[in-house]
Amino acid sequence: MAHMITNAENGRIYRVTGESAHVVNENLNAAVELAQQDAIGEGKHGVLVTRHGHASFTVAVSGDVPYGITRECEHW
């Protein structure tokens, strides 16, 4: 599997995968920055980072997270 960040829902959700911890970490940081920019642009939501597996994450602008906050959770 190639490392990647894919976009869904017009910039509100980024899917992050990778073959190594280093690649996943780099892509995850980049996706969080993109989602934070999206959230700042809206001015009313925060960012939710969800771990779905060893090397699978989603990063989303979320109405469940207060503005200015980034939260993490696991959903295995």
N, CA, C, O and CB atoms as a CASP TS submission, in Angstrom:
PFRMAT TS
TARGET T0000
AUTHOR 0000-0000-0000
METHOD Language model
MODEL 1
PARENT N/A
ATOM      1  N   MET     1       0.854  -1.180   0.000  1.00  0.00           N
ATOM      2  CA  MET     1       0.000   0.000   0.000  1.00  0.00           C
ATOM      3  C   MET     1       0.895   1.237   0.000  1.00  0.00           C
ATOM      4  O   MET     1       1.802   1.343   0.826  1.00  0.00           O
ATOM      5  CB  MET     1      -0.969   0.002   1.231  1.00  0.00           C
ATOM      6  N   ALA     2       0.656   2.141  -0.888  1.00  0.00           N
ATOM      7  CA  ALA     2       1.401   3.399  -0.920  1.00  0.00           C
ATOM      8  C   ALA     2       0.886   4.317   0.174  1.00  0.00           C
ATOM      9  O   ALA     2      -0.280   4.257   0.565  1.00  0.00           O
ATOM     10  CB  ALA     2       1.284   4.083  -2.305  1.00  0.00           C
ATOM     11  N   HIS     3       1.768   5.155   0.653  1.00  0.00           N
ATOM     12  CA  HIS     3       1.339   6.116   1.665  1.00  0.00           C
ATOM     13  C   HIS     3       0.511   7.196   0.995  1.00  0.00           C
ATOM     14  O   HIS     3       0.766   7.563  -0.151  1.00  0.00           O
ATOM     15  CB  HIS     3       2.556   6.735   2.407  1.00  0.00           C
ATOM     16  N   MET     4      -0.491   7.707   1.718  1.00  0.00           N
ATOM     17  CA  MET     4      -1.332   8.709   1.087  1.00  0.00           C
ATOM     18  C   MET     4      -2.183   9.481   2.068  1.00  0.00           C
ATOM     19  O   MET     4      -2.437   9.061   3.196  1.00  0.00           O
ATOM     20  CB  MET     4      -2.207   8.066   0.080  1.00  0.00           C
ATOM     21  N   ILE     5      -2.606  10.621   1.587  1.00  0.00           N
ATOM     22  CA  ILE     5      -3.673  11.392   2.200  1.00  0.00           C
ATOM     23  C   ILE     5      -4.713  11.547   1.107  1.00  0.00           C
ATOM     24  O   ILE     5      -4.412  12.076   0.036  1.00  0.00           O
ATOM     25  CB  ILE     5      -3.169  12.798   2.769  1.00  0.00           C
ATOM     26  N   THR     6      -5.931  11.095   1.360  1.00  0.00           N
ATOM     27  CA  THR     6      -6.999  11.304   0.388  1.00  0.00           C
ATOM     28  C   THR     6      -8.046  12.196   1.011  1.00  0.00           C
ATOM     29  O   THR     6      -8.212  12.224   2.231  1.00  0.00           O
ATOM     30  CB  THR     6      -7.621   9.960  -0.075  1.00  0.00           C
ATOM     31  N   ASN     7      -8.739  12.912   0.178  1.00  0.00           N
ATOM     32  CA  ASN     7      -9.705  13.899   0.631  1.00  0.00           C
ATOM     33  C   ASN     7     -11.105  13.441   0.290  1.00  0.00           C
ATOM     34  O   ASN     7     -11.344  12.912  -0.795  1.00  0.00           O
ATOM     35  CB  ASN     7      -9.422  15.269   0.009  1.00  0.00           C
ATOM     36  N   ALA     8     -12.029  13.640   1.209  1.00  0.00           N
ATOM     37  CA  ALA     8     -13.438  13.338   0.969  1.00  0.00           C
ATOM     38  C   ALA     8     -14.270  14.486   1.534  1.00  0.00           C
ATOM     39  O   ALA     8     -13.812  15.218   2.411  1.00  0.00           O
ATOM     40  CB  ALA     8     -13.850  11.964   1.616  1.00  0.00           C
ATOM     41  N   GLU     9     -15.462  14.634   1.042  1.00  0.00           N
ATOM     42  CA  GLU     9     -16.406  15.635   1.550  1.00  0.00           C
ATOM     43  C   GLU     9     -15.863  17.058   1.496  1.00  0.00           C
ATOM     44  O   GLU     9     -15.942  17.789   2.483  1.00  0.00           O
ATOM     45  CB  GLU     9     -16.783  15.303   2.968  1.00  0.00           C
ATOM     46  N   ASN    10     -15.318  17.452   0.362  1.00  0.00           N
ATOM     47  CA  ASN    10     -14.881  18.838   0.144  1.00  0.00           C
ATOM     48  C   ASN    10     -13.942  19.361   1.224  1.00  0.00           C
ATOM     49  O   ASN    10     -14.122  20.478   1.709  1.00  0.00           O
ATOM     50  CB  ASN    10     -16.080  19.736   0.062  1.00  0.00           C
ATOM     51  N   GLY    11     -12.951  18.576   1.604  1.00  0.00           N
ATOM     52  CA  GLY    11     -11.952  19.048   2.549  1.00  0.00           C
ATOM     53  C   GLY    11     -12.310  18.854   4.004  1.00  0.00           C
ATOM     54  O   GLY    11     -11.547  19.263   4.879  1.00  0.00           O
ATOM     55  N   ARG    12     -13.436  18.250   4.288  1.00  0.00           N
ATOM     56  CA  ARG    12     -13.832  18.076   5.681  1.00  0.00           C
ATOM     57  C   ARG    12     -13.288  16.789   6.286  1.00  0.00           C
ATOM     58  O   ARG    12     -13.186  16.685   7.509  1.00  0.00           O
ATOM     59  CB  ARG    12     -15.334  18.092   5.793  1.00  0.00           C
ATOM     60  N   ILE    13     -12.939  15.807   5.462  1.00  0.00           N
ATOM     61  CA  ILE    13     -12.388  14.540   5.956  1.00  0.00           C
ATOM     62  C   ILE    13     -11.171  14.163   5.124  1.00  0.00           C
ATOM     63  O   ILE    13     -11.214  14.187   3.894  1.00  0.00           O
ATOM     64  CB  ILE    13     -13.455  13.406   5.909  1.00  0.00           C
ATOM     65  N   TYR    14     -10.079  13.814   5.813  1.00  0.00           N
ATOM     66  CA  TYR    14      -8.860  13.336   5.165  1.00  0.00           C
ATOM     67  C   TYR    14      -8.593  11.929   5.675  1.00  0.00           C
ATOM     68  O   TYR    14      -8.607  11.691   6.883  1.00  0.00           O
ATOM     69  CB  TYR    14      -7.640  14.288   5.446  1.00  0.00           C
ATOM     70  N   ARG    15      -8.352  11.007   4.773  1.00  0.00           N
ATOM     71  CA  ARG    15      -8.009   9.630   5.133  1.00  0.00           C
ATOM     72  C   ARG    15      -6.494   9.486   4.998  1.00  0.00           C
ATOM     73  O   ARG    15      -5.911   9.870   3.983  1.00  0.00           O
ATOM     74  CB  ARG    15      -8.773   8.581   4.225  1.00  0.00           C
ATOM     75  N   VAL    16      -5.867   8.929   6.030  1.00  0.00           N
ATOM     76  CA  VAL    16      -4.411   8.830   6.075  1.00  0.00           C
ATOM     77  C   VAL    16      -4.024   7.365   6.235  1.00  0.00           C
ATOM     78  O   VAL    16      -4.526   6.671   7.119  1.00  0.00           O
ATOM     79  CB  VAL    16      -3.822   9.691   7.236  1.00  0.00           C
ATOM     80  N   THR    17      -3.117   6.901   5.359  1.00  0.00           N
ATOM     81  CA  THR    17      -2.583   5.547   5.466  1.00  0.00           C
ATOM     82  C   THR    17      -1.087   5.606   5.165  1.00  0.00           C
ATOM     83  O   THR    17      -0.581   6.617   4.677  1.00  0.00           O
ATOM     84  CB  THR    17      -3.322   4.558   4.491  1.00  0.00           C
ATOM     85  N   GLY    18      -0.391   4.518   5.459  1.00  0.00           N
ATOM     86  CA  GLY    18       1.030   4.471   5.149  1.00  0.00           C
ATOM     87  C   GLY    18       1.630   3.129   5.494  1.00  0.00           C
ATOM     88  O   GLY    18       1.040   2.325   6.216  1.00  0.00           O
ATOM     89  N   GLU    19       2.824   2.904   4.958  1.00  0.00           N
ATOM     90  CA  GLU    19       3.519   1.628   5.168  1.00  0.00           C
ATOM     91  C   GLU    19       4.418   1.632   6.399  1.00  0.00           C
ATOM     92  O   GLU    19       4.746   0.572   6.932  1.00  0.00           O
ATOM     93  CB  GLU    19       4.344   1.290   3.952  1.00  0.00           C
ATOM     94  N   SER    20       4.817   2.817   6.852  1.00  0.00           N
ATOM     95  CA  SER    20       5.708   2.883   8.018  1.00  0.00           C
ATOM     96  C   SER    20       5.191   3.943   8.985  1.00  0.00           C
ATOM     97  O   SER    20       4.446   4.845   8.601  1.00  0.00           O
ATOM     98  CB  SER    20       7.177   3.199   7.588  1.00  0.00           C
ATOM     99  N   ALA    21       5.595   3.818  10.224  1.00  0.00           N
ATOM    100  CA  ALA    21       5.170   4.779  11.248  1.00  0.00           C
ATOM    101  C   ALA    21       5.615   6.187  10.881  1.00  0.00           C
ATOM    102  O   ALA    21       4.880   7.148  11.104  1.00  0.00           O
ATOM    103  CB  ALA    21       5.733   4.389  12.628  1.00  0.00           C
ATOM    104  N   HIS    22       6.809   6.316  10.322  1.00  0.00           N
ATOM    105  CA  HIS    22       7.326   7.633   9.941  1.00  0.00           C
ATOM    106  C   HIS    22       6.438   8.281   8.878  1.00  0.00           C
ATOM    107  O   HIS    22       6.087   9.456   8.990  1.00  0.00           O
ATOM    108  CB  HIS    22       8.772   7.513   9.421  1.00  0.00           C
ATOM    109  N   VAL    23       6.078   7.521   7.855  1.00  0.00           N
ATOM    110  CA  VAL    23       5.238   8.042   6.767  1.00  0.00           C
ATOM    111  C   VAL    23       3.846   8.383   7.291  1.00  0.00           C
ATOM    112  O   VAL    23       3.304   9.440   6.966  1.00  0.00           O
ATOM    113  CB  VAL    23       5.137   7.015   5.610  1.00  0.00           C
ATOM    114  N   VAL    24       3.271   7.506   8.091  1.00  0.00           N
ATOM    115  CA  VAL    24       1.942   7.773   8.655  1.00  0.00           C
ATOM    116  C   VAL    24       1.988   9.040   9.495  1.00  0.00           C
ATOM    117  O   VAL    24       1.095   9.881   9.393  1.00  0.00           O
ATOM    118  CB  VAL    24       1.447   6.575   9.509  1.00  0.00           C
ATOM    119  N   ASN    25       3.012   9.188  10.319  1.00  0.00           N
ATOM    120  CA  ASN    25       3.127  10.366  11.176  1.00  0.00           C
ATOM    121  C   ASN    25       3.238  11.648  10.347  1.00  0.00           C
ATOM    122  O   ASN    25       2.585  12.644  10.660  1.00  0.00           O
ATOM    123  CB  ASN    25       4.342  10.232  12.100  1.00  0.00           C
ATOM    124  N   GLU    26       4.053  11.630   9.301  1.00  0.00           N
ATOM    125  CA  GLU    26       4.177  12.805   8.435  1.00  0.00           C
ATOM    126  C   GLU    26       2.843  13.148   7.778  1.00  0.00           C
ATOM    127  O   GLU    26       2.430  14.308   7.770  1.00  0.00           O
ATOM    128  CB  GLU    26       5.246  12.567   7.361  1.00  0.00           C
ATOM    129  N   ASN    27       2.174  12.141   7.229  1.00  0.00           N
ATOM    130  CA  ASN    27       0.890  12.368   6.566  1.00  0.00           C
ATOM    131  C   ASN    27      -0.191  12.800   7.546  1.00  0.00           C
ATOM    132  O   ASN    27      -1.040  13.630   7.221  1.00  0.00           O
ATOM    133  CB  ASN    27       0.447  11.114   5.840  1.00  0.00           C
ATOM    134  N   LEU    28      -0.152  12.236   8.737  1.00  0.00           N
ATOM    135  CA  LEU    28      -1.126  12.608   9.761  1.00  0.00           C
ATOM    136  C   LEU    28      -0.952  14.072  10.157  1.00  0.00           C
ATOM    137  O   LEU    28      -1.933  14.806  10.275  1.00  0.00           O
ATOM    138  CB  LEU    28      -0.987  11.698  10.998  1.00  0.00           C
ATOM    139  N   ASN    29       0.278  14.492  10.361  1.00  0.00           N
ATOM    140  CA  ASN    29       0.538  15.898  10.693  1.00  0.00           C
ATOM    141  C   ASN    29       0.063  16.824   9.579  1.00  0.00           C
ATOM    142  O   ASN    29      -0.523  17.873   9.848  1.00  0.00           O
ATOM    143  CB  ASN    29       2.035  16.119  10.956  1.00  0.00           C
ATOM    144  N   ALA    30       0.313  16.443   8.337  1.00  0.00           N
ATOM    145  CA  ALA    30      -0.121  17.270   7.202  1.00  0.00           C
ATOM    146  C   ALA    30      -1.645  17.333   7.129  1.00  0.00           C
ATOM    147  O   ALA    30      -2.207  18.399   6.875  1.00  0.00           O
ATOM    148  CB  ALA    30       0.450  16.716   5.877  1.00  0.00           C
ATOM    149  N   ALA    31      -2.320  16.203   7.350  1.00  0.00           N
ATOM    150  CA  ALA    31      -3.786  16.174   7.305  1.00  0.00           C
ATOM    151  C   ALA    31      -4.389  17.009   8.430  1.00  0.00           C
ATOM    152  O   ALA    31      -5.389  17.696   8.223  1.00  0.00           O
ATOM    153  CB  ALA    31      -4.295  14.730   7.394  1.00  0.00           C
ATOM    154  N   VAL    32      -3.788  16.953   9.623  1.00  0.00           N
ATOM    155  CA  VAL    32      -4.280  17.759  10.746  1.00  0.00           C
ATOM    156  C   VAL    32      -4.148  19.245  10.415  1.00  0.00           C
ATOM    157  O   VAL    32      -5.059  20.026  10.687  1.00  0.00           O
ATOM    158  CB  VAL    32      -3.503  17.422  12.052  1.00  0.00           C
ATOM    159  N   GLU    33      -3.032  19.631   9.836  1.00  0.00           N
ATOM    160  CA  GLU    33      -2.867  21.036   9.452  1.00  0.00           C
ATOM    161  C   GLU    33      -3.926  21.465   8.441  1.00  0.00           C
ATOM    162  O   GLU    33      -4.493  22.550   8.561  1.00  0.00           O
ATOM    163  CB  GLU    33      -1.469  21.268   8.873  1.00  0.00           C
ATOM    164  N   LEU    34      -4.195  20.620   7.445  1.00  0.00           N
ATOM    165  CA  LEU    34      -5.221  20.938   6.449  1.00  0.00           C
ATOM    166  C   LEU    34      -6.596  21.070   7.100  1.00  0.00           C
ATOM    167  O   LEU    34      -7.334  22.012   6.813  1.00  0.00           O
ATOM    168  CB  LEU    34      -5.258  19.861   5.356  1.00  0.00           C
ATOM    169  N   ALA    35      -6.938  20.128   7.974  1.00  0.00           N
ATOM    170  CA  ALA    35      -8.246  20.164   8.643  1.00  0.00           C
ATOM    171  C   ALA    35      -8.345  21.382   9.562  1.00  0.00           C
ATOM    172  O   ALA    35      -9.402  22.007   9.645  1.00  0.00           O
ATOM    173  CB  ALA    35      -8.480  18.865   9.452  1.00  0.00           C
ATOM    174  N   GLN    36      -7.262  21.720  10.248  1.00  0.00           N
ATOM    175  CA  GLN    36      -7.283  22.908  11.110  1.00  0.00           C
ATOM    176  C   GLN    36      -7.522  24.168  10.282  1.00  0.00           C
ATOM    177  O   GLN    36      -8.261  25.055  10.709  1.00  0.00           O
ATOM    178  CB  GLN    36      -5.960  23.032  11.899  1.00  0.00           C
ATOM    179  N   GLN    37      -6.907  24.259   9.103  1.00  0.00           N
ATOM    180  CA  GLN    37      -7.142  25.396   8.221  1.00  0.00           C
ATOM    181  C   GLN    37      -8.610  25.455   7.791  1.00  0.00           C
ATOM    182  O   GLN    37      -9.215  26.527   7.762  1.00  0.00           O
ATOM    183  CB  GLN    37      -6.227  25.315   6.988  1.00  0.00           C
ATOM    184  N   ASP    38      -9.176  24.289   7.458  1.00  0.00           N
ATOM    185  CA  ASP    38     -10.596  24.228   7.088  1.00  0.00           C
ATOM    186  C   ASP    38     -11.467  24.688   8.253  1.00  0.00           C
ATOM    187  O   ASP    38     -12.403  25.466   8.065  1.00  0.00           O
ATOM    188  CB  ASP    38     -10.990  22.793   6.660  1.00  0.00           C
ATOM    189  N   ALA    39     -11.159  24.206   9.459  1.00  0.00           N
ATOM    190  CA  ALA    39     -11.946  24.551  10.647  1.00  0.00           C
ATOM    191  C   ALA    39     -11.836  26.042  10.965  1.00  0.00           C
ATOM    192  O   ALA    39     -12.830  26.670  11.328  1.00  0.00           O
ATOM    193  CB  ALA    39     -11.484  23.719  11.854  1.00  0.00           C
ATOM    194  N   ILE    40     -10.654  26.604  10.835  1.00  0.00           N
ATOM    195  CA  ILE    40     -10.472  28.041  11.083  1.00  0.00           C
ATOM    196  C   ILE    40     -11.283  28.849  10.086  1.00  0.00           C
ATOM    197  O   ILE    40     -11.879  29.868  10.434  1.00  0.00           O
ATOM    198  CB  ILE    40      -8.978  28.432  10.997  1.00  0.00           C
ATOM    199  N   GLY    41     -11.299  28.386   8.840  1.00  0.00           N
ATOM    200  CA  GLY    41     -12.074  29.070   7.812  1.00  0.00           C
ATOM    201  C   GLY    41     -13.557  29.116   8.125  1.00  0.00           C
ATOM    202  O   GLY    41     -14.234  30.101   7.830  1.00  0.00           O
ATOM    203  N   GLU    42     -14.061  28.038   8.729  1.00  0.00           N
ATOM    204  CA  GLU    42     -15.474  27.986   9.117  1.00  0.00           C
ATOM    205  C   GLU    42     -15.728  28.755  10.400  1.00  0.00           C
ATOM    206  O   GLU    42     -16.771  29.387  10.563  1.00  0.00           O
ATOM    207  CB  GLU    42     -15.926  26.541   9.286  1.00  0.00           C
ATOM    208  N   GLY    43     -14.765  28.695  11.309  1.00  0.00           N
ATOM    209  CA  GLY    43     -14.874  29.422  12.569  1.00  0.00           C
ATOM    210  C   GLY    43     -15.875  28.877  13.564  1.00  0.00           C
ATOM    211  O   GLY    43     -16.316  29.604  14.454  1.00  0.00           O
ATOM    212  N   LYS    44     -16.249  27.592  13.433  1.00  0.00           N
ATOM    213  CA  LYS    44     -17.226  27.067  14.391  1.00  0.00           C
ATOM    214  C   LYS    44     -17.033  25.603  14.782  1.00  0.00           C
ATOM    215  O   LYS    44     -17.772  25.105  15.631  1.00  0.00           O
ATOM    216  CB  LYS    44     -18.584  27.229  13.832  1.00  0.00           C
ATOM    217  N   HIS    45     -16.067  24.898  14.194  1.00  0.00           N
ATOM    218  CA  HIS    45     -15.849  23.482  14.512  1.00  0.00           C
ATOM    219  C   HIS    45     -14.391  23.219  14.836  1.00  0.00           C
ATOM    220  O   HIS    45     -13.506  24.012  14.513  1.00  0.00           O
ATOM    221  CB  HIS    45     -16.295  22.590  13.347  1.00  0.00           C
ATOM    222  N   GLY    46     -14.164  22.080  15.486  1.00  0.00           N
ATOM    223  CA  GLY    46     -12.814  21.629  15.782  1.00  0.00           C
ATOM    224  C   GLY    46     -12.419  20.498  14.857  1.00  0.00           C
ATOM    225  O   GLY    46     -13.060  20.263  13.833  1.00  0.00           O
ATOM    226  N   VAL    47     -11.343  19.788  15.233  1.00  0.00           N
ATOM    227  CA  VAL    47     -10.799  18.707  14.412  1.00  0.00           C
ATOM    228  C   VAL    47     -10.803  17.415  15.229  1.00  0.00           C
ATOM    229  O   VAL    47     -10.415  17.404  16.397  1.00  0.00           O
ATOM    230  CB  VAL    47      -9.356  19.049  13.916  1.00  0.00           C
ATOM    231  N   LEU    48     -11.246  16.330  14.596  1.00  0.00           N
ATOM    232  CA  LEU    48     -11.273  15.018  15.234  1.00  0.00           C
ATOM    233  C   LEU    48     -10.363  14.071  14.453  1.00  0.00           C
ATOM    234  O   LEU    48     -10.552  13.862  13.255  1.00  0.00           O
ATOM    235  CB  LEU    48     -12.729  14.458  15.309  1.00  0.00           C
ATOM    236  N   VAL    49      -9.373  13.498  15.148  1.00  0.00           N
ATOM    237  CA  VAL    49      -8.459  12.515  14.557  1.00  0.00           C
ATOM    238  C   VAL    49      -8.888  11.150  15.088  1.00  0.00           C
ATOM    239  O   VAL    49      -8.908  10.929  16.298  1.00  0.00           O
ATOM    240  CB  VAL    49      -6.933  12.829  14.907  1.00  0.00           C
ATOM    241  N   THR    50      -9.232  10.238  14.184  1.00  0.00           N
ATOM    242  CA  THR    50      -9.701   8.914  14.580  1.00  0.00           C
ATOM    243  C   THR    50      -8.771   7.846  14.025  1.00  0.00           C
ATOM    244  O   THR    50      -8.484   7.809  12.829  1.00  0.00           O
ATOM    245  CB  THR    50     -11.143   8.677  14.095  1.00  0.00           C
ATOM    246  N   ARG    51      -8.308   6.982  14.914  1.00  0.00           N
ATOM    247  CA  ARG    51      -7.472   5.847  14.497  1.00  0.00           C
ATOM    248  C   ARG    51      -8.372   4.660  14.235  1.00  0.00           C
ATOM    249  O   ARG    51      -9.145   4.248  15.100  1.00  0.00           O
ATOM    250  CB  ARG    51      -6.396   5.498  15.575  1.00  0.00           C
ATOM    251  N   HIS    52      -8.269   4.106  13.023  1.00  0.00           N
ATOM    252  CA  HIS    52      -9.103   2.973  12.625  1.00  0.00           C
ATOM    253  C   HIS    52      -8.320   1.664  12.615  1.00  0.00           C
ATOM    254  O   HIS    52      -8.917   0.588  12.587  1.00  0.00           O
ATOM    255  CB  HIS    52      -9.703   3.222  11.252  1.00  0.00           C
ATOM    256  N   GLY    53      -7.016   1.742  12.637  1.00  0.00           N
ATOM    257  CA  GLY    53      -6.161   0.566  12.602  1.00  0.00           C
ATOM    258  C   GLY    53      -4.726   0.994  12.800  1.00  0.00           C
ATOM    259  O   GLY    53      -4.444   2.162  13.066  1.00  0.00           O
ATOM    260  N   HIS    54      -3.824   0.042  12.668  1.00  0.00           N
ATOM    261  CA  HIS    54      -2.404   0.305  12.904  1.00  0.00           C
ATOM    262  C   HIS    54      -1.889   1.476  12.071  1.00  0.00           C
ATOM    263  O   HIS    54      -1.137   2.307  12.581  1.00  0.00           O
ATOM    264  CB  HIS    54      -1.587  -0.939  12.596  1.00  0.00           C
ATOM    265  N   ALA    55      -2.276   1.556  10.816  1.00  0.00           N
ATOM    266  CA  ALA    55      -1.771   2.617   9.927  1.00  0.00           C
ATOM    267  C   ALA    55      -2.912   3.247   9.139  1.00  0.00           C
ATOM    268  O   ALA    55      -2.758   3.577   7.963  1.00  0.00           O
ATOM    269  CB  ALA    55      -0.705   2.055   8.958  1.00  0.00           C
ATOM    270  N   SER    56      -4.057   3.410   9.794  1.00  0.00           N
ATOM    271  CA  SER    56      -5.228   3.966   9.122  1.00  0.00           C
ATOM    272  C   SER    56      -5.929   4.968  10.038  1.00  0.00           C
ATOM    273  O   SER    56      -6.344   4.635  11.148  1.00  0.00           O
ATOM    274  CB  SER    56      -6.203   2.840   8.700  1.00  0.00           C
ATOM    275  N   PHE    57      -6.052   6.202   9.546  1.00  0.00           N
ATOM    276  CA  PHE    57      -6.649   7.281  10.323  1.00  0.00           C
ATOM    277  C   PHE    57      -7.585   8.098   9.443  1.00  0.00           C
ATOM    278  O   PHE    57      -7.458   8.113   8.219  1.00  0.00           O
ATOM    279  CB  PHE    57      -5.559   8.182  10.936  1.00  0.00           C
ATOM    280  N   THR    58      -8.525   8.777  10.089  1.00  0.00           N
ATOM    281  CA  THR    58      -9.244   9.857   9.436  1.00  0.00           C
ATOM    282  C   THR    58      -9.042  11.108  10.274  1.00  0.00           C
ATOM    283  O   THR    58      -8.942  11.056  11.500  1.00  0.00           O
ATOM    284  CB  THR    58     -10.765   9.520   9.264  1.00  0.00           C
ATOM    285  N   VAL    59      -8.985  12.228   9.578  1.00  0.00           N
ATOM    286  CA  VAL    59      -8.864  13.535  10.219  1.00  0.00           C
ATOM    287  C   VAL    59     -10.016  14.351   9.663  1.00  0.00           C
ATOM    288  O   VAL    59     -10.115  14.535   8.449  1.00  0.00           O
ATOM    289  CB  VAL    59      -7.445  14.227   9.949  1.00  0.00           C
ATOM    290  N   ALA    60     -10.890  14.846  10.536  1.00  0.00           N
ATOM    291  CA  ALA    60     -12.113  15.495  10.068  1.00  0.00           C
ATOM    292  C   ALA    60     -12.417  16.775  10.825  1.00  0.00           C
ATOM    293  O   ALA    60     -12.153  16.894  12.021  1.00  0.00           O
ATOM    294  CB  ALA    60     -13.278  14.549  10.188  1.00  0.00           C
ATOM    295  N   VAL    61     -12.981  17.730  10.094  1.00  0.00           N
ATOM    296  CA  VAL    61     -13.590  18.893  10.730  1.00  0.00           C
ATOM    297  C   VAL    61     -14.885  18.360  11.339  1.00  0.00           C
ATOM    298  O   VAL    61     -15.685  17.737  10.641  1.00  0.00           O
ATOM    299  CB  VAL    61     -13.847  20.106   9.696  1.00  0.00           C
ATOM    300  N   SER    62     -15.095  18.599  12.632  1.00  0.00           N
ATOM    301  CA  SER    62     -16.213  17.969  13.330  1.00  0.00           C
ATOM    302  C   SER    62     -16.983  18.948  14.201  1.00  0.00           C
ATOM    303  O   SER    62     -16.402  19.699  14.983  1.00  0.00           O
ATOM    304  CB  SER    62     -15.713  16.829  14.176  1.00  0.00           C
ATOM    305  N   GLY    63     -18.295  18.925  14.052  1.00  0.00           N
ATOM    306  CA  GLY    63     -19.159  19.713  14.908  1.00  0.00           C
ATOM    307  C   GLY    63     -19.225  19.182  16.327  1.00  0.00           C
ATOM    308  O   GLY    63     -19.733  19.857  17.221  1.00  0.00           O
ATOM    309  N   ASP    64     -18.709  17.958  16.543  1.00  0.00           N
ATOM    310  CA  ASP    64     -18.675  17.366  17.880  1.00  0.00           C
ATOM    311  C   ASP    64     -17.480  17.853  18.698  1.00  0.00           C
ATOM    312  O   ASP    64     -17.370  17.550  19.886  1.00  0.00           O
ATOM    313  CB  ASP    64     -18.642  15.852  17.775  1.00  0.00           C
ATOM    314  N   VAL    65     -16.591  18.604  18.060  1.00  0.00           N
ATOM    315  CA  VAL    65     -15.392  19.115  18.728  1.00  0.00           C
ATOM    316  C   VAL    65     -15.478  20.641  18.734  1.00  0.00           C
ATOM    317  O   VAL    65     -15.713  21.251  17.691  1.00  0.00           O
ATOM    318  CB  VAL    65     -14.073  18.619  18.012  1.00  0.00           C
ATOM    319  N   PRO    66     -15.290  21.263  19.904  1.00  0.00           N
ATOM    320  CA  PRO    66     -15.367  22.727  19.975  1.00  0.00           C
ATOM    321  C   PRO    66     -14.315  23.411  19.098  1.00  0.00           C
ATOM    322  O   PRO    66     -13.228  22.878  18.875  1.00  0.00           O
ATOM    323  CB  PRO    66     -15.202  23.186  21.419  1.00  0.00           C
ATOM    324  N   TYR    67     -14.655  24.567  18.623  1.00  0.00           N
ATOM    325  CA  TYR    67     -13.753  25.373  17.797  1.00  0.00           C
ATOM    326  C   TYR    67     -12.419  25.580  18.503  1.00  0.00           C
ATOM    327  O   TYR    67     -12.383  25.900  19.691  1.00  0.00           O
ATOM    328  CB  TYR    67     -14.393  26.733  17.464  1.00  0.00           C
ATOM    329  N   GLY    68     -11.326  25.396  17.771  1.00  0.00           N
ATOM    330  CA  GLY    68      -9.993  25.608  18.311  1.00  0.00           C
ATOM    331  C   GLY    68      -9.387  24.396  18.987  1.00  0.00           C
ATOM    332  O   GLY    68      -8.248  24.453  19.452  1.00  0.00           O
ATOM    333  N   ILE    69     -10.137  23.287  19.050  1.00  0.00           N
ATOM    334  CA  ILE    69      -9.672  22.079  19.734  1.00  0.00           C
ATOM    335  C   ILE    69      -9.429  20.973  18.702  1.00  0.00           C
ATOM    336  O   ILE    69     -10.151  20.866  17.711  1.00  0.00           O
ATOM    337  CB  ILE    69     -10.707  21.614  20.809  1.00  0.00           C
ATOM    338  N   THR    70      -8.396  20.149  18.950  1.00  0.00           N
ATOM    339  CA  THR    70      -8.171  18.931  18.166  1.00  0.00           C
ATOM    340  C   THR    70      -8.237  17.771  19.136  1.00  0.00           C
ATOM    341  O   THR    70      -7.490  17.725  20.113  1.00  0.00           O
ATOM    342  CB  THR    70      -6.789  18.964  17.396  1.00  0.00           C
ATOM    343  N   ARG    71      -9.136  16.828  18.863  1.00  0.00           N
ATOM    344  CA  ARG    71      -9.313  15.644  19.725  1.00  0.00           C
ATOM    345  C   ARG    71      -8.889  14.389  18.979  1.00  0.00           C
ATOM    346  O   ARG    71      -8.913  14.342  17.749  1.00  0.00           O
ATOM    347  CB  ARG    71     -10.787  15.514  20.196  1.00  0.00           C
ATOM    348  N   GLU    72      -8.500  13.370  19.747  1.00  0.00           N
ATOM    349  CA  GLU    72      -8.132  12.075  19.198  1.00  0.00           C
ATOM    350  C   GLU    72      -9.033  11.008  19.786  1.00  0.00           C
ATOM    351  O   GLU    72      -9.439  11.088  20.945  1.00  0.00           O
ATOM    352  CB  GLU    72      -6.650  11.755  19.477  1.00  0.00           C
ATOM    353  N   CYS    73      -9.345   9.988  18.958  1.00  0.00           N
ATOM    354  CA  CYS    73     -10.082   8.837  19.465  1.00  0.00           C
ATOM    355  C   CYS    73      -9.682   7.611  18.663  1.00  0.00           C
ATOM    356  O   CYS    73      -9.015   7.725  17.634  1.00  0.00           O
ATOM    357  CB  CYS    73     -11.617   9.072  19.391  1.00  0.00           C
ATOM    358  N   GLU    74     -10.088   6.443  19.132  1.00  0.00           N
ATOM    359  CA  GLU    74      -9.819   5.188  18.432  1.00  0.00           C
ATOM    360  C   GLU    74     -11.137   4.533  18.077  1.00  0.00           C
ATOM    361  O   GLU    74     -12.087   4.547  18.859  1.00  0.00           O
ATOM    362  CB  GLU    74      -8.948   4.235  19.294  1.00  0.00           C
ATOM    363  N   HIS    75     -11.180   3.961  16.887  1.00  0.00           N
ATOM    364  CA  HIS    75     -12.369   3.232  16.427  1.00  0.00           C
ATOM    365  C   HIS    75     -11.883   2.010  15.667  1.00  0.00           C
ATOM    366  O   HIS    75     -11.858   2.009  14.436  1.00  0.00           O
ATOM    367  CB  HIS    75     -13.304   4.135  15.524  1.00  0.00           C
ATOM    368  N   TRP    76     -11.493   0.959  16.403  1.00  0.00           N
ATOM    369  CA  TRP    76     -10.895  -0.230  15.791  1.00  0.00           C
ATOM    370  C   TRP    76     -11.942  -1.147  15.325  1.00  0.00           C
ATOM    371  O   TRP    76     -11.636  -2.208  14.780  1.00  0.00           O
ATOM    372  CB  TRP    76      -9.985  -0.946  16.741  1.00  0.00           C
TER
END
